[in-house]
Amino acid sequence: MIIISALFFGTYGIWSKLMIDDFGEFNQAWIRALIILLILVPLGLYLQSFRKIENSDWKWFAVISLAGGLNQAPYFYGFAHLSIGTATLLFYLALTIGAFIIGGLFFRERITKAKYTALVLSVIGLTIIYQFSLTANQFLAAGSTLLSGFLGAIYVVFSKNVSSKYSEVQILSVVFGTMLLVNLPISLLLGETTPSFRETTAWLGQLGYATAMLLANAAVIAGFRHIEPSIGGLLGLLEVVFAAILGILIFQETVTGSLLLGSFCILIAAGLSDMVALIKNVKEGRTITIV
């Protein structure tokens, strides 16, 4: 499920390119949240997916909904003011390291040598694919992108605390409801203008973004329910590989040696922990069951 989510997350850059000149940082977020809620709420009512939230779970809903609701504006701002390579590198660096930190501090996850090695490999792979460049007037955008990545880590990892008790429809309804309520007043306060429907390219980008976001978030919540935070963070890096493939197919970007080498490092990092466990089981003569 996390790999499926990475595929949809990998399309974000495409939709952003289509809409970045017509939407503001905050109205692109609340409009997308509204579109998704118009799908989720009727679906949840029809499927009877909503249940009363227990008092002990409100804090976790607050954490994931605020993190998920607030990370879109800084993400959009960062990608608007940085090169795609630099923004992608900073975002996934913060997301992956954030998943490791949160997993170790709050879920008592044991960070093994294999996981540390995988983290280093993933950072090397990211650096090889996306060259890092930053000017003096881009520090705000860089900080914004790092913040967005860390908020993303908080959102996906802490969803583990509620995803086994509540449906994805209910969790996402709360998250996107918060995104709507937080970003709408800021957008109005800043006087952001919404593009007319005659701007078909921008609106097609918004609809594509909303569809990809809905499917990606449903899949990532389902995936993190069953997997350790650090491994989930590493698997999520496959989004970088998918984004590169989409760039080649859609924007005719060039296949380079650095792209192949960096993608190879990320693929090895994503599967390294499981490969080490598999080798250990074989050496110790344990039975291996593939489900």
MIDOSE-1310 file (N, C-alpha, C; in nm, 2 decimals, decimal comma, always signed):
residues 291
miii	+0,08/-0,12/+0,00/+0,00/+0,00/+0,00/+0,09/+0,13/+0,00; +0,20/+0,12/+0,07/+0,29/+0,24/+0,07/+0,35/+0,26/-0,06; +0,38/+0,15/-0,13/+0,44/+0,17/-0,27/+0,33/+0,22/-0,36; +0,21/+0,18/-0,35/+0,10/+0,24/-0,43/+0,08/+0,39/-0,40
salf	+0,09/+0,42/-0,27/+0,08/+0,56/-0,23/+0,19/+0,64/-0,29; +0,31/+0,58/-0,29/+0,43/+0,65/-0,35/+0,41/+0,68/-0,50; +0,34/+0,59/-0,57/+0,31/+0,62/-0,71/+0,22/+0,74/-0,73; +0,12/+0,75/-0,64/+0,03/+0,87/-0,66/+0,09/+0,99/-0,60
fgty	+0,17/+0,98/-0,49/+0,25/+1,10/-0,44/+0,34/+1,15/-0,55; +0,40/+1,05/-0,63/+0,49/+1,09/-0,73/+0,43/+1,18/-0,84; +0,30/+1,18/-0,85/+0,24/+1,27/-0,96/+0,22/+1,41/-0,91; +0,24/+1,44/-0,78/+0,22/+1,58/-0,73/+0,29/+1,68/-0,81
giws	+0,41/+1,65/-0,85/+0,49/+1,75/-0,93/+0,42/+1,79/-1,06; +0,36/+1,69/-1,12/+0,29/+1,71/-1,25/+0,18/+1,81/-1,23; +0,09/+1,78/-1,13/-0,02/+1,86/-1,11/+0,02/+2,00/-1,06; +0,12/+2,01/-0,98/+0,17/+2,14/-0,94/+0,22/+2,23/-1,05
klmi	+0,28/+2,17/-1,15/+0,33/+2,24/-1,27/+0,21/+2,30/-1,35; +0,10/+2,23/-1,35/-0,01/+2,28/-1,42/-0,09/+2,39/-1,36; -0,07/+2,40/-1,22/-0,16/+2,50/-1,15/-0,08/+2,61/-1,08; +0,05/+2,60/-1,08/+0,14/+2,68/-0,99/+0,13/+2,83/-1,02
ddfg	+0,09/+2,87/-1,15/+0,09/+3,01/-1,19/-0,05/+3,07/-1,16; -0,15/+2,99/-1,12/-0,29/+3,04/-1,11/-0,34/+3,03/-0,97; -0,29/+2,95/-0,89/-0,34/+2,93/-0,75/-0,24/+2,99/-0,65; -0,29/+3,03/-0,53/-0,20/+3,08/-0,43/-0,17/+2,96/-0,34
efnq	-0,07/+2,98/-0,24/-0,03/+2,87/-0,15/-0,15/+2,82/-0,07; -0,24/+2,91/-0,03/-0,35/+2,86/+0,06/-0,48/+2,83/-0,01; -0,51/+2,90/-0,12/-0,64/+2,86/-0,18/-0,63/+2,73/-0,26; -0,51/+2,70/-0,31/-0,49/+2,57/-0,37/-0,52/+2,45/-0,27
awir	-0,49/+2,48/-0,14/-0,50/+2,38/-0,04/-0,65/+2,36/+0,00; -0,72/+2,47/+0,03/-0,85/+2,46/+0,08/-0,95/+2,42/-0,03; -0,93/+2,46/-0,15/-1,01/+2,42/-0,26/-1,00/+2,27/-0,28; -0,88/+2,22/-0,28/-0,85/+2,08/-0,30/-0,92/+2,00/-0,18
alii	-0,91/+2,05/-0,06/-0,97/+1,98/+0,05/-1,12/+1,98/+0,04; -1,18/+2,09/-0,01/-1,32/+2,09/-0,03/-1,37/+1,99/-0,14; -1,29/+1,98/-0,24/-1,32/+1,88/-0,35/-1,32/+1,74/-0,29; -1,22/+1,71/-0,21/-1,20/+1,57/-0,16/-1,31/+1,54/-0,05
llil	-1,35/+1,64/+0,03/-1,46/+1,63/+0,12/-1,59/+1,60/+0,06; -1,61/+1,66/-0,06/-1,74/+1,64/-0,13/-1,75/+1,49/-0,18; -1,64/+1,42/-0,18/-1,63/+1,28/-0,22/-1,64/+1,20/-0,09; -1,56/+1,23/+0,01/-1,55/+1,15/+0,13/-1,67/+1,15/+0,22
vplg	-1,73/+1,26/+0,24/-1,84/+1,27/+0,34/-1,96/+1,19/+0,29; -2,01/+1,21/+0,16/-2,12/+1,12/+0,12/-2,09/+0,97/+0,12; -1,96/+0,94/+0,08/-1,92/+0,80/+0,08/-1,92/+0,75/+0,22; -1,87/+0,82/+0,31/-1,87/+0,77/+0,45/-2,00/+0,75/+0,51
lylq	-2,10/+0,84/+0,47/-2,23/+0,83/+0,52/-2,30/+0,71/+0,46; -2,27/+0,69/+0,33/-2,33/+0,57/+0,26/-2,28/+0,44/+0,32; -2,15/+0,43/+0,34/-2,09/+0,31/+0,39/-2,09/+0,30/+0,54; -2,15/+0,40/+0,61/-2,16/+0,40/+0,76/-2,02/+0,39/+0,82
sfrk	-1,92/+0,47/+0,76/-1,78/+0,46/+0,80/-1,75/+0,55/+0,92; -1,84/+0,63/+0,96/-1,81/+0,73/+1,07/-1,86/+0,67/+1,21; -1,78/+0,68/+1,31/-1,81/+0,64/+1,44/-1,76/+0,74/+1,54; -1,82/+0,74/+1,66/-1,78/+0,83/+1,76/-1,63/+0,82/+1,80
iens	-1,56/+0,93/+1,80/-1,42/+0,93/+1,84/-1,41/+0,92/+1,99; -1,33/+0,82/+2,04/-1,31/+0,81/+2,18/-1,23/+0,93/+2,24; -1,26/+0,96/+2,36/-1,19/+1,08/+2,42/-1,04/+1,06/+2,41; -0,98/+0,94/+2,43/-0,84/+0,92/+2,43/-0,78/+0,94/+2,30
dwkw	-0,86/+0,93/+2,19/-0,81/+0,94/+2,06/-0,81/+1,08/+2,00; -0,88/+1,18/+2,07/-0,89/+1,31/+2,01/-0,75/+1,37/+1,99; -0,66/+1,35/+2,08/-0,53/+1,41/+2,07/-0,45/+1,36/+1,95; -0,47/+1,23/+1,91/-0,41/+1,18/+1,79/-0,47/+1,24/+1,67
favi	-0,60/+1,25/+1,67/-0,67/+1,31/+1,55/-0,62/+1,46/+1,54; -0,60/+1,53/+1,65/-0,56/+1,67/+1,64/-0,42/+1,67/+1,59; -0,33/+1,58/+1,63/-0,19/+1,58/+1,58/-0,19/+1,56/+1,43; -0,25/+1,45/+1,38/-0,24/+1,41/+1,24/-0,32/+1,51/+1,15
slag	-0,43/+1,56/+1,20/-0,51/+1,65/+1,12/-0,44/+1,79/+1,10; -0,38/+1,84/+1,21/-0,31/+1,97/+1,20/-0,18/+1,95/+1,12; -0,11/+1,84/+1,13/+0,01/+1,82/+1,05/-0,03/+1,80/+0,90; -0,13/+1,72/+0,88/-0,17/+1,70/+0,74/-0,24/+1,82/+0,68
glnq	-0,31/+1,90/+0,76/-0,38/+2,02/+0,71/-0,29/+2,13/+0,69; -0,17/+2,14/+0,76/-0,09/+2,26/+0,75/+0,03/+2,24/+0,66; +0,06/+2,11/+0,61/+0,18/+2,09/+0,53/+0,17/+2,13/+0,38; +0,04/+2,15/+0,34/+0,03/+2,18/+0,19/+0,08/+2,31/+0,15
apyf	+0,05/+2,42/+0,23/+0,09/+2,55/+0,19/+0,24/+2,56/+0,18; +0,32/+2,52/+0,29/+0,46/+2,53/+0,28/+0,52/+2,44/+0,17; +0,46/+2,33/+0,14/+0,50/+2,24/+0,03/+0,49/+2,31/-0,10; +0,37/+2,37/-0,13/+0,35/+2,44/-0,25/+0,44/+2,56/-0,26
ygfa	+0,46/+2,64/-0,15/+0,55/+2,75/-0,16/+0,70/+2,71/-0,19; +0,74/+2,60/-0,12/+0,88/+2,56/-0,15/+0,90/+2,52/-0,29; +0,81/+2,44/-0,35/+0,82/+2,40/-0,49/+0,81/+2,52/-0,59; +0,74/+2,62/-0,54/+0,72/+2,74/-0,63/+0,85/+2,83/-0,63
hlsi	+0,93/+2,82/-0,53/+1,05/+2,92/-0,52/+1,18/+2,85/-0,52; +1,18/+2,72/-0,53/+1,31/+2,64/-0,54/+1,31/+2,56/-0,67; +1,42/+2,51/-0,71/+1,43/+2,42/-0,82/+1,36/+2,29/-0,77; +1,30/+2,22/-0,87/+1,23/+2,09/-0,83/+1,33/+2,00/-0,76
gtat	+1,45/+1,99/-0,81/+1,55/+1,90/-0,75/+1,58/+1,93/-0,60; +1,61/+2,06/-0,58/+1,64/+2,11/-0,44/+1,52/+2,08/-0,35; +1,40/+2,12/-0,39/+1,28/+2,11/-0,31/+1,25/+1,96/-0,28; +1,26/+1,88/-0,38/+1,24/+1,73/-0,36/+1,34/+1,67/-0,26
llfy	+1,47/+1,71/-0,28/+1,57/+1,66/-0,19/+1,54/+1,70/-0,04; +1,51/+1,83/-0,02/+1,48/+1,88/+0,11/+1,36/+1,81/+0,17; +1,25/+1,80/+0,09/+1,12/+1,75/+0,14/+1,14/+1,61/+0,19; +1,20/+1,52/+0,10/+1,21/+1,38/+0,14/+1,32/+1,35/+0,24
lalt	+1,42/+1,44/+0,25/+1,52/+1,43/+0,36/+1,45/+1,45/+0,49; +1,36/+1,56/+0,50/+1,29/+1,58/+0,63/+1,19/+1,47/+0,66; +1,12/+1,43/+0,55/+1,02/+1,32/+0,57/+1,08/+1,19/+0,63; +1,19/+1,15/+0,56/+1,25/+1,02/+0,60/+1,32/+1,03/+0,74
igaf	+1,39/+1,13/+0,76/+1,46/+1,14/+0,89/+1,35/+1,16/+1,00; +1,25/+1,24/+0,97/+1,14/+1,26/+1,06/+1,07/+1,13/+1,10; +1,05/+1,04/+1,00/+0,99/+0,91/+1,03/+1,08/+0,82/+1,12; +1,21/+0,83/+1,10/+1,31/+0,76/+1,19/+1,30/+0,82/+1,33
iigg	+1,30/+0,95/+1,35/+1,30/+1,01/+1,48/+1,17/+0,98/+1,55; +1,06/+0,99/+1,49/+0,93/+0,97/+1,55/+0,91/+0,82/+1,59; +0,96/+0,74/+1,50/+0,95/+0,59/+1,52/+1,03/+0,55/+1,65; +1,15/+0,61/+1,66/+1,24/+0,58/+1,77/+1,19/+0,64/+1,90
lffr	+1,14/+0,76/+1,90/+1,10/+0,83/+2,02/+0,96/+0,79/+2,07; +0,86/+0,77/+1,98/+0,72/+0,75/+2,03/+0,67/+0,61/+2,01; +0,74/+0,53/+1,92/+0,69/+0,39/+1,90/+0,80/+0,29/+1,94; +0,90/+0,34/+2,01/+1,01/+0,25/+2,06/+1,06/+0,15/+1,95
erit	+1,07/+0,20/+1,83/+1,12/+0,12/+1,72/+1,27/+0,10/+1,74; +1,31/-0,02/+1,72/+1,46/-0,05/+1,73/+1,52/-0,01/+1,59; +1,61/+0,09/+1,59/+1,67/+0,13/+1,47/+1,80/+0,05/+1,46; +1,80/-0,05/+1,37/+1,92/-0,14/+1,35/+2,02/-0,08/+1,26
kaky	+2,14/-0,15/+1,25/+2,24/-0,11/+1,16/+2,19/-0,11/+1,02; +2,11/-0,21/+0,99/+2,06/-0,21/+0,85/+1,97/-0,09/+0,82; +1,89/-0,05/+0,91/+1,81/+0,07/+0,89/+1,89/+0,20/+0,88; +1,99/+0,21/+0,96/+2,08/+0,33/+0,95/+2,15/+0,33/+0,81
talv	+2,20/+0,21/+0,77/+2,26/+0,20/+0,64/+2,17/+0,24/+0,53; +2,04/+0,19/+0,54/+1,94/+0,22/+0,44/+1,91/+0,37/+0,44; +1,91/+0,43/+0,56/+1,89/+0,58/+0,56/+2,00/+0,65/+0,49; +2,12/+0,61/+0,51/+2,24/+0,68/+0,45/+2,23/+0,65/+0,30
lsvi	+2,20/+0,53/+0,26/+2,19/+0,50/+0,11/+2,08/+0,58/+0,05; +1,97/+0,60/+0,12/+1,86/+0,68/+0,06/+1,89/+0,82/+0,04; +1,97/+0,88/+0,14/+2,01/+1,02/+0,13/+2,11/+1,03/+0,01; +2,20/+0,94/+0,00/+2,30/+0,94/-0,11/+2,22/+0,93/-0,24
glti	+2,12/+0,84/-0,25/+2,04/+0,83/-0,37/+1,97/+0,96/-0,41; +1,91/+1,02/-0,31/+1,84/+1,15/-0,33/+1,94/+1,26/-0,38; +2,06/+1,26/-0,32/+2,16/+1,36/-0,36/+2,21/+1,34/-0,50; +2,23/+1,22/-0,54/+2,27/+1,18/-0,67/+2,17/+1,23/-0,78
iyqf	+2,04/+1,20/-0,75/+1,94/+1,23/-0,85/+1,92/+1,38/-0,86; +1,90/+1,45/-0,74/+1,87/+1,59/-0,74/+1,98/+1,67/-0,69; +2,04/+1,75/-0,78/+2,15/+1,83/-0,74/+2,10/+1,94/-0,65; +2,18/+1,97/-0,54/+2,14/+2,07/-0,44/+2,19/+2,21/-0,48
slta	+2,11/+2,31/-0,48/+2,15/+2,44/-0,51/+2,06/+2,54/-0,43; +2,12/+2,63/-0,36/+2,04/+2,72/-0,28/+2,11/+2,86/-0,27; +2,03/+2,96/-0,30/+2,08/+3,10/-0,30/+2,04/+3,17/-0,17; +2,09/+3,28/-0,14/+2,07/+3,35/-0,01/+1,92/+3,39/+0,01
nqfl	+1,85/+3,42/-0,10/+1,71/+3,46/-0,09/+1,61/+3,34/-0,10; +1,67/+3,22/-0,09/+1,58/+3,10/-0,09/+1,58/+3,02/+0,04; +1,63/+3,08/+0,15/+1,64/+3,01/+0,28/+1,49/+3,00/+0,33; +1,41/+3,09/+0,31/+1,27/+3,08/+0,36/+1,20/+2,97/+0,29
aags	+1,22/+2,96/+0,16/+1,16/+2,85/+0,08/+1,21/+2,71/+0,12; +1,34/+2,71/+0,15/+1,41/+2,58/+0,20/+1,35/+2,54/+0,33; +1,34/+2,64/+0,43/+1,28/+2,61/+0,56/+1,14/+2,56/+0,55; +1,06/+2,63/+0,46/+0,93/+2,59/+0,43/+0,91/+2,45/+0,38
tlls	+1,00/+2,41/+0,29/+1,00/+2,27/+0,24/+1,04/+2,17/+0,35; +1,14/+2,20/+0,43/+1,18/+2,11/+0,54/+1,06/+2,09/+0,64; +1,00/+2,20/+0,67/+0,88/+2,20/+0,76/+0,77/+2,11/+0,70; +0,75/+2,13/+0,57/+0,64/+2,04/+0,51/+0,68/+1,90/+0,52
gflg	+0,80/+1,86/+0,49/+0,84/+1,72/+0,50/+0,83/+1,66/+0,64; +0,87/+1,74/+0,74/+0,86/+1,69/+0,88/+0,71/+1,68/+0,92; +0,63/+1,78/+0,88/+0,48/+1,77/+0,91/+0,42/+1,64/+0,84; +0,47/+1,61/+0,72/+0,43/+1,49/+0,65/+0,46/+1,37/+0,73
aiyv	+0,58/+1,36/+0,79/+0,63/+1,25/+0,87/+0,54/+1,23/+0,99; +0,50/+1,35/+1,06/+0,42/+1,34/+1,18/+0,28/+1,28/+1,14; +0,23/+1,33/+1,02/+0,10/+1,29/+0,98/+0,09/+1,14/+0,95; +0,19/+1,08/+0,87/+0,18/+0,94/+0,83/+0,21/+0,85/+0,94
vfsk	+0,31/+0,89/+1,03/+0,35/+0,80/+1,13/+0,25/+0,79/+1,25; +0,20/+0,91/+1,29/+0,10/+0,91/+1,40/-0,04/+0,85/+1,36; -0,06/+0,84/+1,23/-0,19/+0,78/+1,19/-0,19/+0,64/+1,24; -0,08/+0,57/+1,27/-0,08/+0,44/+1,32/-0,16/+0,43/+1,45
nvss	-0,17/+0,54/+1,53/-0,24/+0,53/+1,65/-0,39/+0,53/+1,64; -0,44/+0,56/+1,52/-0,59/+0,56/+1,51/-0,64/+0,47/+1,39; -0,54/+0,43/+1,30/-0,59/+0,36/+1,18/-0,64/+0,22/+1,20; -0,61/+0,16/+1,32/-0,67/+0,03/+1,34/-0,81/+0,04/+1,41
kyse	-0,85/+0,16/+1,45/-0,98/+0,17/+1,51/-1,08/+0,25/+1,43; -1,03/+0,33/+1,34/-1,13/+0,41/+1,26/-1,10/+0,39/+1,11; -1,20/+0,41/+1,03/-1,18/+0,38/+0,88/-1,10/+0,49/+0,82; -1,04/+0,46/+0,71/-0,96/+0,56/+0,63/-1,05/+0,68/+0,59
vqil	-1,17/+0,65/+0,56/-1,27/+0,76/+0,52/-1,28/+0,86/+0,64; -1,30/+0,81/+0,76/-1,32/+0,90/+0,87/-1,19/+0,98/+0,90; -1,08/+0,91/+0,90/-0,95/+0,98/+0,93/-0,92/+1,09/+0,83; -0,94/+1,05/+0,70/-0,92/+1,15/+0,59/-1,02/+1,26/+0,60
svvf	-1,14/+1,24/+0,64/-1,24/+1,34/+0,65/-1,20/+1,44/+0,75; -1,15/+1,40/+0,86/-1,10/+1,49/+0,97/-0,98/+1,57/+0,92; -0,89/+1,50/+0,85/-0,77/+1,57/+0,81/-0,80/+1,68/+0,70; -0,88/+1,64/+0,60/-0,91/+1,74/+0,50/-1,01/+1,84/+0,55
gtml	-1,09/+1,81/+0,65/-1,18/+1,91/+0,71/-1,09/+2,02/+0,78; -0,99/+1,97/+0,85/-0,89/+2,06/+0,91/-0,82/+2,15/+0,81; -0,78/+2,08/+0,70/-0,71/+2,15/+0,59/-0,80/+2,27/+0,54; -0,93/+2,24/+0,52/-1,02/+2,34/+0,47/-1,03/+2,45/+0,57
lvnl	-1,05/+2,42/+0,70/-1,08/+2,52/+0,80/-0,96/+2,61/+0,83; -0,84/+2,55/+0,82/-0,72/+2,62/+0,85/-0,68/+2,71/+0,73; -0,68/+2,66/+0,61/-0,63/+2,74/+0,50/-0,73/+2,84/+0,44; -0,86/+2,82/+0,45/-0,96/+2,91/+0,40/-0,95/+3,05/+0,46
pisl	-0,95/+3,06/+0,59/-0,94/+3,20/+0,65/-0,81/+3,27/+0,62; -0,70/+3,19/+0,61/-0,57/+3,26/+0,58/-0,57/+3,31/+0,43; -0,63/+3,22/+0,35/-0,64/+3,26/+0,21/-0,72/+3,39/+0,19; -0,84/+3,40/+0,26/-0,92/+3,52/+0,26/-0,85/+3,64/+0,31
llge	-0,78/+3,62/+0,42/-0,70/+3,73/+0,49/-0,60/+3,79/+0,39; -0,53/+3,70/+0,32/-0,43/+3,74/+0,22/-0,48/+3,79/+0,09; -0,61/+3,78/+0,07/-0,68/+3,83/-0,05/-0,64/+3,75/-0,17; -0,61/+3,62/-0,16/-0,58/+3,53/-0,27/-0,71/+3,52/-0,37
ttps	-0,68/+3,53/-0,49/-0,79/+3,52/-0,59/-0,79/+3,38/-0,65; -0,91/+3,33/-0,67/-0,93/+3,19/-0,73/-0,94/+3,21/-0,88; -0,87/+3,13/-0,95/-0,88/+3,14/-1,10/-1,01/+3,10/-1,15; -1,05/+3,17/-1,26/-1,18/+3,14/-1,32/-1,18/+3,00/-1,39
fret	-1,30/+2,94/-1,41/-1,30/+2,81/-1,47/-1,26/+2,81/-1,61; -1,24/+2,92/-1,67/-1,18/+2,93/-1,80/-1,03/+2,89/-1,81; -0,97/+2,90/-1,69/-0,83/+2,85/-1,68/-0,83/+2,70/-1,66; -0,86/+2,63/-1,78/-0,89/+2,49/-1,77/-0,77/+2,41/-1,73
tawl	-0,65/+2,45/-1,77/-0,53/+2,38/-1,74/-0,51/+2,38/-1,59; -0,52/+2,49/-1,52/-0,51/+2,50/-1,38/-0,61/+2,41/-1,30; -0,73/+2,41/-1,35/-0,84/+2,34/-1,28/-0,82/+2,19/-1,31; -0,77/+2,15/-1,43/-0,74/+2,01/-1,45/-0,63/+1,96/-1,36
gqlg	-0,53/+2,05/-1,34/-0,42/+2,02/-1,24/-0,48/+2,00/-1,10; -0,57/+2,09/-1,06/-0,63/+2,08/-0,93/-0,71/+1,95/-0,91; -0,79/+1,92/-1,01/-0,87/+1,79/-1,00/-0,77/+1,67/-1,00; -0,67/+1,67/-1,08/-0,57/+1,56/-1,08/-0,50/+1,55/-0,95
yata	-0,47/+1,67/-0,89/-0,40/+1,67/-0,76/-0,49/+1,62/-0,66; -0,62/+1,66/-0,66/-0,71/+1,61/-0,56/-0,73/+1,46/-0,56; -0,74/+1,41/-0,69/-0,76/+1,26/-0,70/-0,64/+1,19/-0,65; -0,52/+1,23/-0,69/-0,40/+1,17/-0,65/-0,38/+1,18/-0,50
mlla	-0,41/+1,29/-0,44/-0,40/+1,31/-0,30/-0,49/+1,22/-0,22; -0,62/+1,20/-0,26/-0,71/+1,12/-0,20/-0,67/+0,97/-0,20; -0,62/+0,92/-0,32/-0,58/+0,78/-0,33/-0,45/+0,76/-0,25; -0,36/+0,86/-0,26/-0,23/+0,84/-0,20/-0,24/+0,84/-0,04
naav	-0,33/+0,93/+0,01/-0,34/+0,93/+0,15/-0,42/+0,81/+0,21; -0,51/+0,76/+0,14/-0,59/+0,64/+0,18/-0,49/+0,52/+0,18; -0,40/+0,51/+0,08/-0,31/+0,40/+0,08/-0,20/+0,41/+0,18; -0,15/+0,53/+0,21/-0,04/+0,55/+0,30/-0,09/+0,52/+0,44
iagf	-0,21/+0,56/+0,48/-0,26/+0,53/+0,61/-0,28/+0,38/+0,63; -0,33/+0,31/+0,53/-0,35/+0,17/+0,53/-0,21/+0,10/+0,55; -0,11/+0,15/+0,47/+0,02/+0,09/+0,48/+0,09/+0,11/+0,61; +0,09/+0,23/+0,66/+0,16/+0,25/+0,79/+0,10/+0,18/+0,91
rhie	-0,03/+0,14/+0,89/-0,09/+0,06/+1,00/-0,02/-0,06/+1,03; +0,05/-0,12/+0,93/+0,11/-0,26/+0,94/+0,26/-0,26/+0,94; +0,32/-0,14/+0,94/+0,47/-0,14/+0,92/+0,54/-0,04/+1,01; +0,67/-0,07/+1,03/+0,74/+0,02/+1,12/+0,76/+0,15/+1,05
psig	+0,76/+0,26/+1,13/+0,78/+0,40/+1,08/+0,90/+0,42/+0,99; +1,01/+0,37/+1,03/+1,14/+0,39/+0,95/+1,13/+0,32/+0,81; +1,07/+0,20/+0,81/+1,06/+0,12/+0,69/+0,96/+0,19/+0,60; +0,85/+0,24/+0,66/+0,75/+0,31/+0,58/+0,81/+0,43/+0,52
gllg	+0,90/+0,50/+0,59/+0,96/+0,62/+0,54/+1,05/+0,59/+0,42; +1,13/+0,48/+0,43/+1,22/+0,44/+0,33/+1,14/+0,40/+0,20; +1,03/+0,32/+0,22/+0,95/+0,28/+0,11/+0,89/+0,40/+0,04; +0,85/+0,50/+0,12/+0,79/+0,62/+0,06/+0,88/+0,69/-0,04
llev	+1,02/+0,67/-0,02/+1,11/+0,73/-0,11/+1,10/+0,68/-0,25; +1,03/+0,57/-0,27/+1,01/+0,52/-0,41/+0,93/+0,62/-0,49; +0,86/+0,71/-0,42/+0,80/+0,82/-0,49/+0,89/+0,90/-0,58; +1,02/+0,91/-0,53/+1,12/+0,99/-0,61/+1,14/+0,91/-0,74
vfaa	+1,15/+0,78/-0,73/+1,18/+0,70/-0,85/+1,06/+0,71/-0,95; +0,94/+0,70/-0,89/+0,82/+0,71/-0,98/+0,81/+0,85/-1,04; +0,84/+0,95/-0,96/+0,84/+1,09/-1,02/+0,94/+1,10/-1,13; +1,05/+1,04/-1,12/+1,15/+1,05/-1,23/+1,10/+0,98/-1,35
ilgi	+1,04/+0,86/-1,33/+0,99/+0,78/-1,44/+0,88/+0,86/-1,51; +0,79/+0,93/-1,44/+0,68/+1,01/-1,49/+0,74/+1,13/-1,57; +0,85/+1,19/-1,52/+0,91/+1,30/-1,58/+0,97/+1,26/-1,72; +1,02/+1,13/-1,73/+1,07/+1,08/-1,85/+0,96/+1,06/-1,95
lifq	+0,85/+1,00/-1,90/+0,74/+0,96/-1,99/+0,65/+1,08/-2,04; +0,63/+1,18/-1,95/+0,54/+1,29/-1,98/+0,61/+1,41/-2,03; +0,73/+1,44/-1,96/+0,80/+1,57/-2,00/+0,92/+1,54/-2,08; +0,94/+1,41/-2,13/+1,05/+1,38/-2,21/+1,19/+1,41/-2,14
etvt	+1,19/+1,40/-2,01/+1,32/+1,43/-1,94/+1,42/+1,32/-1,98; +1,55/+1,35/-1,97/+1,65/+1,26/-2,01/+1,69/+1,16/-1,90; +1,71/+1,03/-1,95/+1,76/+0,93/-1,86/+1,91/+0,94/-1,85; +1,95/+0,97/-1,73/+2,10/+1,00/-1,70/+2,15/+0,89/-1,61
gsll	+2,29/+0,88/-1,61/+2,35/+0,79/-1,52/+2,33/+0,82/-1,38; +2,32/+0,95/-1,34/+2,29/+0,98/-1,20/+2,15/+0,94/-1,16; +2,06/+0,95/-1,25/+1,92/+0,91/-1,22/+1,92/+0,76/-1,20; +1,98/+0,68/-1,28/+1,98/+0,53/-1,26/+2,06/+0,49/-1,14
lgsf	+2,17/+0,56/-1,11/+2,25/+0,52/-0,99/+2,17/+0,56/-0,86; +2,12/+0,69/-0,86/+2,04/+0,73/-0,75/+1,92/+0,64/-0,72; +1,85/+0,61/-0,83/+1,73/+0,52/-0,81/+1,77/+0,39/-0,76; +1,88/+0,33/-0,80/+1,93/+0,20/-0,76/+1,96/+0,21/-0,61
cili	+2,02/+0,32/-0,56/+2,05/+0,34/-0,42/+1,92/+0,34/-0,34; +1,82/+0,41/-0,39/+1,69/+0,42/-0,32/+1,62/+0,28/-0,31; +1,62/+0,21/-0,42/+1,56/+0,08/-0,43/+1,63/-0,02/-0,33; +1,76/-0,02/-0,32/+1,83/-0,10/-0,23/+1,80/-0,06/-0,08
aagl	+1,79/+0,07/-0,06/+1,76/+0,12/+0,08/+1,62/+0,08/+0,12; +1,52/+0,08/+0,03/+1,38/+0,05/+0,06/+1,37/-0,10/+0,10; +1,46/-0,19/+0,04/+1,44/-0,33/+0,07/+1,55/-0,39/+0,16; +1,65/-0,30/+0,20/+1,76/-0,35/+0,27/+1,73/-0,42/+0,40
sdmv	+1,64/-0,36/+0,49/+1,61/-0,42/+0,62/+1,55/-0,56/+0,60; +1,46/-0,57/+0,50/+1,40/-0,70/+0,48/+1,50/-0,81/+0,42; +1,59/-0,76/+0,34/+1,69/-0,85/+0,28/+1,78/-0,90/+0,39; +1,82/-0,81/+0,49/+1,90/-0,86/+0,60/+1,83/-0,96/+0,68
alik	+1,70/-0,93/+0,71/+1,62/-1,03/+0,79/+1,61/-1,16/+0,72; +1,59/-1,16/+0,59/+1,57/-1,28/+0,51/+1,70/-1,36/+0,52; +1,82/-1,30/+0,50/+1,95/-1,37/+0,50/+1,97/-1,43/+0,64; +1,93/-1,35/+0,75/+1,95/-1,40/+0,88/+1,87/-1,52/+0,91
nvke	+1,74/-1,52/+0,86/+1,65/-1,64/+0,88/+1,70/-1,76/+0,80; +1,76/-1,74/+0,68/+1,81/-1,85/+0,61/+1,93/-1,91/+0,68; +2,02/-1,82/+0,73/+2,14/-1,87/+0,80/+2,10/-1,95/+0,93; +2,00/-1,91/+0,99/+1,96/-1,97/+1,12/+1,86/-2,09/+1,10
grti	+1,83/-2,12/+0,97/+1,75/-2,23/+0,93/+1,60/-2,21/+0,97; +1,55/-2,09/+0,98/+1,41/-2,07/+1,01/+1,32/-2,08/+0,89; +1,20/-2,12/+0,91/+1,10/-2,14/+0,81/+1,06/-2,00/+0,76; +1,06/-1,98/+0,63/+1,02/-1,85/+0,57/+0,89/-1,87/+0,50
tiv	+0,79/-1,79/+0,55/+0,66/-1,80/+0,49/+0,63/-1,67/+0,41; +0,59/-1,69/+0,28/+0,56/-1,57/+0,20/+0,41/-1,57/+0,18; +0,35/-1,46/+0,23/+0,20/-1,44/+0,22/+0,17/-1,36/+0,10
